[in-house]
C-alpha cells in the first residue's frame, strides 16, 4: 500500500529533541484558526519562499501539534532556527503527484452533470 502523500510528515532536531511535524488538514485548519489566513495560500507562499516569518512560525507550530500538542510558537521558532528546510520537506511530503492522487481516490473532480435515472 502506498503512503498517503496528502499527509506529509518529517522530523527535525532542535534543543536536543526530535520534533515530528505533520502537514494534514488538521494542521491547515489550526493555521487558519490561529492566523485568520488561508492555509493553502500560505503553503504556496512558503513553497515560493515568499512567506512572512510570523506565518512560517504559525505554520510550523500547526504542523507540530499532532505529535506535540503542547508545542508553542517558541518551539516552532526553535525548530525553524535549527532546520529551515523542514518546511520544504513538509510541502514536498504533502503534495502528491497526479498519479498518487488518482490512486488515493483524490484525483480530479468530476465536472459533468449527474443525471438521475429514469
Phi and psi restraints in degrees (value plus and minus 20) as a CYANA .aco file:
   2 UNK   PHI     -98.4   -58.4
   2 UNK   PSI     122.4   162.4
   3 UNK   PHI     -84.7   -44.7
   3 UNK   PSI     125.5   165.5
   4 UNK   PHI     -98.0   -58.0
   4 UNK   PSI      85.0   125.0
   5 UNK   PHI     -97.6   -57.6
   5 UNK   PSI     -20.7    19.3
   6 UNK   PHI    -100.1   -60.1
   6 UNK   PSI     -26.1    13.9
   7 UNK   PHI    -140.0  -100.0
   7 UNK   PSI      75.2   115.2
   8 UNK   PHI    -105.5   -65.5
   8 UNK   PSI     111.0   151.0
   9 UNK   PHI    -150.1  -110.1
   9 UNK   PSI     124.6   164.6
  10 UNK   PHI    -174.5  -134.5
  10 UNK   PSI     148.2   188.2
  11 UNK   PHI    -143.2  -103.2
  11 UNK   PSI     138.3   178.3
  12 UNK   PHI    -165.9  -125.9
  12 UNK   PSI     134.6   174.6
  13 UNK   PHI    -127.7   -87.7
  13 UNK   PSI     113.6   153.6
  14 UNK   PHI    -177.1  -137.1
  14 UNK   PSI     116.1   156.1
  15 UNK   PHI      34.9    74.9
  15 UNK   PSI      19.1    59.1
  16 UNK   PHI      52.7    92.7
  16 UNK   PSI      -3.5    36.5
  17 UNK   PHI    -149.9  -109.9
  17 UNK   PSI     127.4   167.4
  18 UNK   PHI    -113.6   -73.6
  18 UNK   PSI     106.0   146.0
  19 UNK   PHI    -131.4   -91.4
  19 UNK   PSI     111.1   151.1
  20 UNK   PHI    -125.0   -85.0
  20 UNK   PSI     107.0   147.0
  21 UNK   PHI    -131.0   -91.0
  21 UNK   PSI     119.5   159.5
  22 UNK   PHI    -150.0  -110.0
  22 UNK   PSI     101.9   141.9
  23 UNK   PHI    -122.2   -82.2
  23 UNK   PSI      84.4   124.4
  24 UNK   PHI    -162.1  -122.1
  24 UNK   PSI    -194.0  -154.0
  25 UNK   PHI     -81.9   -41.9
  25 UNK   PSI     -54.0   -14.0
  26 UNK   PHI     -84.0   -44.0
  26 UNK   PSI     -61.0   -21.0
  27 UNK   PHI     -85.2   -45.2
  27 UNK   PSI     -61.4   -21.4
  28 UNK   PHI     -83.6   -43.6
  28 UNK   PSI     -60.4   -20.4
  29 UNK   PHI     -85.9   -45.9
  29 UNK   PSI     -60.3   -20.3
  30 UNK   PHI     -82.7   -42.7
  30 UNK   PSI     -60.2   -20.2
  31 UNK   PHI     -81.8   -41.8
  31 UNK   PSI     -67.6   -27.6
  32 UNK   PHI     -83.5   -43.5
  32 UNK   PSI     -59.8   -19.8
  33 UNK   PHI     -83.7   -43.7
  33 UNK   PSI     -60.0   -20.0
  34 UNK   PHI     -95.1   -55.1
  34 UNK   PSI     -53.0   -13.0
  35 UNK   PHI    -131.4   -91.4
  35 UNK   PSI     -41.2    -1.2
  36 UNK   PHI      55.0    95.0
  36 UNK   PSI      -9.7    30.3
  37 UNK   PHI    -128.4   -88.4
  37 UNK   PSI     135.7   175.7
  38 UNK   PHI     -90.2   -50.2
  38 UNK   PSI     103.7   143.7
  39 UNK   PHI     -85.2   -45.2
  39 UNK   PSI     -60.7   -20.7
  40 UNK   PHI     -83.2   -43.2
  40 UNK   PSI     -59.3   -19.3
  41 UNK   PHI     -84.3   -44.3
  41 UNK   PSI     -61.3   -21.3
  42 UNK   PHI     -86.0   -46.0
  42 UNK   PSI     -61.0   -21.0
  43 UNK   PHI     -84.0   -44.0
  43 UNK   PSI     -61.8   -21.8
  44 UNK   PHI     -83.0   -43.0
  44 UNK   PSI     -62.0   -22.0
  45 UNK   PHI     -83.7   -43.7
  45 UNK   PSI     -61.1   -21.1
  46 UNK   PHI     -84.2   -44.2
  46 UNK   PSI     -59.8   -19.8
  47 UNK   PHI     -82.8   -42.8
  47 UNK   PSI     -52.7   -12.7
  48 UNK   PHI    -111.2   -71.2
  48 UNK   PSI     -19.8    20.2
  49 UNK   PHI      54.2    94.2
  49 UNK   PSI       4.5    44.5
  50 UNK   PHI    -143.3  -103.3
  50 UNK   PSI      25.4    65.4
  51 UNK   PHI    -135.5   -95.5
  51 UNK   PSI     127.1   167.1
  52 UNK   PHI     -91.7   -51.7
  52 UNK   PSI     136.2   176.2
  53 UNK   PHI     -80.4   -40.4
  53 UNK   PSI     -61.5   -21.5
  54 UNK   PHI     -82.2   -42.2
  54 UNK   PSI     -66.0   -26.0
  55 UNK   PHI     -85.1   -45.1
  55 UNK   PSI     -59.3   -19.3
  56 UNK   PHI     -81.8   -41.8
  56 UNK   PSI     -62.4   -22.4
  57 UNK   PHI     -86.4   -46.4
  57 UNK   PSI     -61.7   -21.7
  58 UNK   PHI     -84.7   -44.7
  58 UNK   PSI     -58.1   -18.1
  59 UNK   PHI     -83.2   -43.2
  59 UNK   PSI     -66.0   -26.0
  60 UNK   PHI     -86.0   -46.0
  60 UNK   PSI     -61.4   -21.4
  61 UNK   PHI     -80.6   -40.6
  61 UNK   PSI     -63.9   -23.9
  62 UNK   PHI     -79.3   -39.3
  62 UNK   PSI     -57.5   -17.5
  63 UNK   PHI     -97.1   -57.1
  63 UNK   PSI     -39.1     0.9
  64 UNK   PHI     -99.4   -59.4
  64 UNK   PSI     -46.2    -6.2
  65 UNK   PHI     -80.3   -40.3
  65 UNK   PSI     -52.3   -12.3
  66 UNK   PHI     -79.5   -39.5
  66 UNK   PSI     -66.5   -26.5
  67 UNK   PHI    -118.9   -78.9
  67 UNK   PSI     -35.1     4.9
  68 UNK   PHI    -157.1  -117.1
  68 UNK   PSI      54.0    94.0
  69 UNK   PHI     -80.6   -40.6
  69 UNK   PSI     -37.6     2.4
  70 UNK   PHI    -117.7   -77.7
  70 UNK   PSI     -10.5    29.5
  71 UNK   PHI     -80.5   -40.5
  71 UNK   PSI     119.1   159.1
  72 UNK   PHI    -127.2   -87.2
  72 UNK   PSI     151.4   191.4
  73 UNK   PHI     -82.7   -42.7
  73 UNK   PSI     -53.8   -13.8
  74 UNK   PHI     -83.2   -43.2
  74 UNK   PSI     -62.9   -22.9
  75 UNK   PHI     -79.4   -39.4
  75 UNK   PSI     -64.5   -24.5
  76 UNK   PHI     -81.3   -41.3
  76 UNK   PSI     -61.8   -21.8
  77 UNK   PHI     -83.6   -43.6
  77 UNK   PSI     -58.3   -18.3
  78 UNK   PHI     -84.9   -44.9
  78 UNK   PSI     -62.1   -22.1
  79 UNK   PHI     -80.4   -40.4
  79 UNK   PSI     -65.7   -25.7
  80 UNK   PHI     -84.1   -44.1
  80 UNK   PSI     -59.0   -19.0
  81 UNK   PHI     -83.6   -43.6
  81 UNK   PSI     -53.3   -13.3
  82 UNK   PHI    -108.8   -68.8
  82 UNK   PSI     -44.7    -4.7
  83 UNK   PHI    -175.8  -135.8
  83 UNK   PSI      60.9   100.9
  84 UNK   PHI     -85.8   -45.8
  84 UNK   PSI     -43.2    -3.2
  85 UNK   PHI     -92.3   -52.3
  85 UNK   PSI     -27.4    12.6
  86 UNK   PHI     -79.3   -39.3
  86 UNK   PSI     -54.5   -14.5
  87 UNK   PHI     -87.8   -47.8
  87 UNK   PSI     -63.7   -23.7
  88 UNK   PHI     -83.3   -43.3
  88 UNK   PSI     -59.5   -19.5
  89 UNK   PHI     -84.2   -44.2
  89 UNK   PSI     -59.0   -19.0
  90 UNK   PHI     -83.2   -43.2
  90 UNK   PSI     -65.7   -25.7
  91 UNK   PHI     -82.2   -42.2
  91 UNK   PSI     -66.3   -26.3
  92 UNK   PHI     -82.1   -42.1
  92 UNK   PSI     -58.2   -18.2
  93 UNK   PHI     -91.1   -51.1
  93 UNK   PSI     -45.9    -5.9
  94 UNK   PHI    -115.6   -75.6
  94 UNK   PSI     -25.9    14.1
  95 UNK   PHI    -127.5   -87.5
  95 UNK   PSI      79.2   119.2
  96 UNK   PHI     -93.0   -53.0
  96 UNK   PSI     135.2   175.2
  97 UNK   PHI     -90.4   -50.4
  97 UNK   PSI     145.2   185.2
  98 UNK   PHI     -82.9   -42.9
  98 UNK   PSI     -55.0   -15.0
  99 UNK   PHI     -85.0   -45.0
  99 UNK   PSI     -62.7   -22.7
 100 UNK   PHI     -84.4   -44.4
 100 UNK   PSI     -60.5   -20.5
 101 UNK   PHI     -81.8   -41.8
 101 UNK   PSI     -64.1   -24.1
 102 UNK   PHI     -84.5   -44.5
 102 UNK   PSI     -61.6   -21.6
 103 UNK   PHI     -84.6   -44.6
 103 UNK   PSI     -51.1   -11.1
 104 UNK   PHI    -103.8   -63.8
 104 UNK   PSI     -23.3    16.7
 105 UNK   PHI      61.4   101.4
 105 UNK   PSI      -2.9    37.1
 106 UNK   PHI    -135.0   -95.0
 106 UNK   PSI      17.8    57.8
 107 UNK   PHI     -99.9   -59.9
 107 UNK   PSI    -180.0  -140.0
 108 UNK   PHI     -82.8   -42.8
 108 UNK   PSI     125.0   165.0
 109 UNK   PHI     -93.0   -53.0
 109 UNK   PSI     124.8   164.8
 110 UNK   PHI     -98.2   -58.2
 110 UNK   PSI     106.6   146.6
 111 UNK   PHI    -126.5   -86.5
 111 UNK   PSI     -27.8    12.2
 112 UNK   PHI     -91.4   -51.4
 112 UNK   PSI     123.2   163.2
 113 UNK   PHI     -86.3   -46.3
 113 UNK   PSI     124.2   164.2
 114 UNK   PHI    -114.8   -74.8
 114 UNK   PSI     107.9   147.9
 115 UNK   PHI    -129.3   -89.3
 115 UNK   PSI     123.9   163.9
 116 UNK   PHI     -96.8   -56.8
 116 UNK   PSI     122.5   162.5
 117 UNK   PHI     -85.9   -45.9
 117 UNK   PSI     127.5   167.5
